[in-house]
């Protein structure tokens, strides 16, 4: 199958391209930065530079012969993105860019488009022991989540008009080799044996390893029951923040320096230093019900959380 991967030099796009190559697919890898090839040169890989997805006019030519597009390119979520025009900036790429790509993909004869959305479309947190479901009414709270939800709606409209098959994937926080952001910061804390004041945190959060997400994305490229579905996906093993830290420390062979501090004090300190959003994510729960993807596709995560976290830690230790 000839598959186009947008955002091919990103964390998810790069891992996806590598696995697609192993599976002997023909890959069209698009990225803003052509000089940052996602993988080693292969006969069945073609890289194309797309500087601005929103104004690109060559999509019908670029997508010639492509059967499926996996759309990973996006304006990424940024913590505390307080720019007055944040929603406008997110919409330009995540909504208008996605709309342009889908319309042109339909013209080019692409059969299916898989859209990498976000669990932030559902909301920011769940009550403990409650899960986000695919049937929930979307309730995004920030500019990034709103833009992803608007993009999903645009894709549904285009699908109804053109027949382009749409599959939507809403993952939680993704971890694995090459990870950045919060997970990388947490790894840096654990490796230095920095005491972490989160022993009293009693939450539960869903995550998904990069290998599991990539496996599902590839499953969705041609599965007949994936078309028209919105899948919420995770590793299927939810963890508290203290348990996550303990697993990372164990994988590194480090001691677990967790000590108790009142939650109210943690929140107050977070507010004082302008890190309320990051602190809230460490303290709150966010759980996902992945039963729809299990039922529709018969899919199960190939790696459990221990295996996925260990793989990430080995990468981190090798590259630090």
C-alpha positions in Angstrom: 0.0 0.0 0.0 1.2 3.5 -0.7 0.8 5.6 2.4 1.4 9.3 3.0 2.6 10.4 6.5 2.4 14.1 7.2 4.6 15.4 10.0 7.0 12.6 9.2 10.0 14.1 11.2 8.0 14.4 14.4 8.0 12.1 17.4 5.1 10.0 16.1 5.6 10.5 12.4 9.2 9.3 12.5 8.3 6.1 14.5 5.4 5.5 12.1 7.6 5.8 9.0 10.1 3.4 10.4 7.5 0.7 11.1 5.8 1.2 7.7 9.2 0.7 6.1 9.7 -2.6 8.0 6.2 -3.6 6.9 7.3 -3.0 3.2 4.8 -0.3 2.5 5.6 2.5 0.0 5.9 5.7 2.0 5.4 9.3 1.0 6.9 11.3 3.9 5.9 14.9 4.1 7.5 17.5 6.4 8.3 21.1 6.8 11.9 20.3 7.1 13.2 18.1 4.2 16.7 18.1 5.5 15.6 16.2 8.6 14.8 12.9 7.0 12.7 10.7 9.3 14.6 7.5 8.4 17.4 6.2 6.4 17.0 6.4 2.6 15.1 3.5 1.2 13.8 2.6 -2.2 10.2 2.6 -1.0 10.5 6.0 0.7 10.0 9.4 -0.9 10.3 12.6 1.1 8.5 15.8 0.1 8.9 19.2 1.8 5.6 21.0 2.6 6.5 24.3 4.2 3.0 25.4 5.0 0.3 22.8 5.0 -2.4 25.5 5.0 -1.4 27.0 1.6 0.2 24.1 -0.1 -1.2 23.9 -3.7 0.6 20.7 -4.9 -1.4 18.2 -2.9 -3.1 16.5 -5.9 0.3 16.0 -7.5 2.0 15.0 -4.3 -0.7 12.5 -3.4 -0.9 10.8 -6.8 -1.2 7.1 -6.2 -1.6 7.4 -2.5 -4.3 5.1 -1.0 -4.2 6.3 2.6 -3.0 9.5 4.4 -2.0 9.4 8.1 -2.2 13.0 9.2 0.2 13.5 12.1 1.3 17.1 11.2 -0.2 19.7 13.6 0.6 22.8 15.6 1.6 20.9 18.7 0.1 21.6 22.1 2.2 24.0 24.2 1.9 24.3 27.9 0.6 27.7 29.0 0.2 29.0 25.5 -1.1 32.4 26.6 -0.8 34.2 23.3 -3.9 36.3 22.7 -4.2 34.8 19.2 -3.5 31.2 20.3 -6.7 29.8 18.9 -6.2 31.6 15.6 -2.7 30.1 15.3 -4.0 26.6 16.1 -6.9 26.9 13.7 -4.6 27.9 10.9 -2.7 24.6 10.9 -4.9 22.2 12.8 -8.2 23.1 11.2 -7.6 25.0 7.9 -4.5 22.9 7.0 -6.4 19.7 7.7 -9.4 20.9 5.6 -7.1 21.7 2.7 -5.3 18.4 2.9 -8.6 16.4 3.1 -10.2 18.2 0.2 -7.2 17.8 -2.0 -6.7 14.1 -0.9 -10.3 13.4 -2.1 -9.5 15.1 -5.5 -6.3 13.0 -5.8 -8.3 9.8 -5.3 -7.1 8.9 -1.8 -9.4 6.4 -0.2 -8.9 7.0 3.5 -7.5 9.7 5.8 -6.5 8.8 9.4 -6.5 11.9 11.6 -4.4 12.0 14.7 -6.5 14.0 17.1 -6.2 14.2 20.9 -8.1 13.1 24.0 -8.1 16.8 24.9 -11.2 16.9 22.6 -13.1 15.1 25.4 -11.7 17.3 28.1 -8.8 17.8 30.5 -9.6 15.3 33.3 -11.9 12.7 34.6 -13.2 11.8 38.0 -11.3 8.8 39.4 -12.8 5.5 38.2 -14.6 7.3 35.4 -13.4 7.1 31.8 -13.7 9.2 28.7 -15.8 7.3 26.1 -16.2 7.8 22.4 -19.9 8.6 23.0 -19.1 11.5 25.2 -20.1 15.0 24.1 -16.7 16.8 23.3 -15.7 19.4 25.9 -12.3 20.8 24.9 -11.0 23.5 27.2 -8.0 25.0 25.6 -7.1 26.3 22.1 -5.3 23.1 21.1 -8.2 20.9 22.1 -10.8 23.2 20.4 -8.8 23.2 17.2 -8.6 19.4 17.1 -12.4 19.1 17.7 -13.1 21.6 14.9 -10.8 19.7 12.6 -12.7 16.5 13.4 -16.0 18.2 12.4 -14.5 19.5 9.2 -13.4 16.1 8.3 -16.8 14.6 8.9 -18.3 17.2 6.6 -15.8 16.5 3.8 -16.3 12.8 4.2 -20.1 13.2 3.8 -19.6 15.3 0.6 -16.8 13.4 -1.1 -16.9 9.8 0.3 -13.3 10.1 1.6 -13.1 7.6 4.5 -12.1 9.2 7.8 -10.7 7.5 10.9 -10.1 9.6 14.0 -7.7 8.6 16.7 -7.7 10.4 20.1 -4.7 9.4 22.1 -3.7 10.6 25.6 0.0 11.5 26.4 2.3 9.4 24.2 5.6 8.1 25.5 8.5 6.1 24.0 12.0 6.5 22.5 12.4 10.1 21.3 9.8 11.5 23.7 10.0 15.2 24.6 8.0 17.5 26.8 6.6 16.4 30.2 7.8 12.8 30.0 11.4 13.9 29.2 11.3 16.4 32.1 10.1 13.6 34.4 12.9 11.3 33.2 15.4 14.1 33.9 14.1 14.4 37.5 14.2 10.7 38.1 17.7 10.1 36.8 19.1 12.8 39.1 17.4 11.3 42.2 15.6 14.6 42.8 13.2 14.3 45.7 9.6 14.5 44.3 6.8 15.7 46.6 4.0 13.6 45.1 3.7 10.7 47.4 0.2 11.6 48.5 -1.1 12.0 44.9 -4.0 9.5 44.4 -4.9 9.8 40.7 -5.2 7.5 37.7 -4.1 8.4 34.2 -4.1 6.7 30.8 -1.0 6.8 28.6 -0.1 5.1 25.3 3.3 3.9 24.2 4.5 5.0 20.8 4.8 1.4 19.6 1.1 0.7 20.5 -0.1 3.9 18.8 1.9 3.2 15.6 0.5 -0.4 15.6 -3.0 0.9 15.8 -2.5 3.6 13.1 -1.2 0.9 10.7 -4.1 -1.4 11.6 -6.5 1.4 10.6 -5.0 2.0 7.2 -7.0 -0.8 5.6 -9.3 -2.4 8.2 -12.8 -2.3 6.8 -14.5 -1.6 10.1 -12.3 1.4 10.9 -13.9 3.8 8.5 -16.1 6.5 10.1 -15.0 5.6 13.6 -13.5 7.7 16.4 -11.2 5.7 18.6 -10.0 6.6 22.1 -6.9 4.6 22.7 -4.4 3.8 25.5 -2.1 1.1 26.8 -5.1 -0.3 28.8 -3.1 0.0 32.1 -3.8 3.2 33.9 -1.2 4.5 36.4 -1.1 7.0 39.2 1.7 9.6 39.0 3.6 8.0 42.0 3.3 4.6 40.3 4.6 6.0 37.1 7.6 7.5 38.8 8.3 4.3 40.6 8.3 2.3 37.4 10.6 4.8 35.7 13.0 4.7 38.7 13.0 0.9 38.8 13.8 0.7 35.1 16.7 3.1 35.7 17.9 1.2 38.7 17.4 4.4 40.8 15.9 5.0 44.3 12.4 6.4 44.4 12.6 9.7 46.3 8.9 10.4 46.8 7.8 12.3 49.9 4.4 13.6 51.0 3.3 17.2 50.7 -0.3 18.4 51.0 -2.0 18.6 47.6 -3.3 22.1 48.4 0.3 23.3 48.9 1.5 21.7 45.6 -1.3 23.5 43.8 -0.5 26.8 45.5 3.2 26.6 44.6 2.3 25.7 41.0 0.1 28.8 40.8 2.8 31.0 42.3 5.4 29.9 39.7 3.0 30.0 36.8 2.9 26.2 36.4 -0.7 25.5 37.3 -1.4 23.5 34.1 1.6 21.2 34.5 0.8 20.7 38.2 -2.8 19.9 37.5 -1.8 17.2 35.0 0.4 15.6 37.7 -2.4 15.6 40.2 -5.6 14.9 38.3 -7.0 11.8 36.7 -7.6 11.2 33.0 -8.8 7.7 32.1 -9.8 6.4 28.7 -12.3 3.6 27.7 -10.7 1.9 24.6 -13.4 -0.8 24.3 -14.7 0.5 20.9 -11.4 -0.2 19.2 -11.2 -3.6 20.8 -14.7 -4.5 19.6 -14.4 -3.0 16.1 -10.9 -4.0 15.1 -10.1 -6.8 17.5 -7.0 -4.8 18.4 -5.0 -5.0 21.6 -1.8 -3.1 22.5 1.2 -5.3 21.5 3.3 -4.0 24.5 2.2 -3.5 28.1 3.2 -0.4 30.0 6.2 -2.0 31.7 7.6 -3.0 28.3 6.9 0.3 26.8 8.4 2.3 29.7 11.5 0.1 29.8 12.0 0.6 26.1 11.8 4.4 26.6 14.2 4.3 29.5 16.8 2.3 27.6 16.6 4.9 24.8 16.9 7.7 27.3 20.0 6.2 29.1 21.7 5.5 25.8 21.2 9.1 24.5 21.5 11.3 27.5 
